[in-house]
Amino acid sequence: MSSSGATEEEMEIPEGYAEIVVVRHGETSWNASRILQGHLDPELNENGRQQAAAVANRLSKEPKFNAIYSSDLKRAAETAQIIANQCDLKEVILDQQLRERNLGDLQGLTLVDAQKMKPNVYKDFLSHKIDQEIPGGGESLDQLHQRCVSSFRKIANQHRGERVIVVSHGGFIRELHRKAAPNRKLEGKIQNTSVNVILISASKNHWFIKKWGDTSHLQGIGALDSGFGGDKTSG
């Protein structure tokens, strides 16, 4: 796994693999206000649009991408459209399977209010049991994991030998890391518009992390650390 290196994008894709560049959406006002978003649908804030423009500019300088996929939630779809425009990709393929974890009864609450108003639900949210569902229709981590893996296997199978972009969410991307590096603890958070590169062979069920957590394109965008989510409370 690498965190930097401009020549890596030029390396050939191993036979039978797809190279998937995974980008977390830009910042929203709900991120900045520490509100749990889940499947609710806030738009990017101004800082988020600047972040999206920065990652779009960065990706436009890399070798050609064959397609771009995105969660259909506005914060991801808008980020993806900004990238698509800059990278000369005609269509953003929207997919509900790329959404953030459904947080059930906690969606729309700040983290503080969630602890105060729904302590039992919040406890389930932070449970170490990966099969613990969140009341109100929320997903367990295991359900989220299965959704992540299934959607990425499908994309990888359709794009063998190709490079594609996927724009998704912090909790979703954390589960990709768990699949690709099950024995490596994920430190820190998934920053807004961070770039993560995964090689996937759908036929061999082999996942390999090529790059993780690269935010070098965000230098000079001051509100990077204000973005909430991307850690174990992501949503």
Salt bridges, closest charged atoms under 4 A:
GLU9 OE2 - LYS211 NZ 2.68
GLU19 OE2 - ARG163 NE 2.91
GLU19 OE1 - LYS210 NZ 2.95
GLU43 OE1 - ARG49 NH2 3.91
GLU62 OE2 - ARG58 NE 3.24
GLU62 OE1 - ARG163 NH2 2.90
ASP72 OD1 - ARG99 NE 2.70
GLU78 OE2 - ARG49 NE 2.70
GLU139 OE1 - ARG147 NH2 2.77
GLU162 OE1 - HIS159 ND1 2.69
GLU175 OE1 - HIS145 ND1 3.00
GLU175 OE1 - ARG178 NH2 2.61
ASP214 OD2 - ARG58 NH2 2.94
ASP214 OD2 - LYS211 NZ 3.92
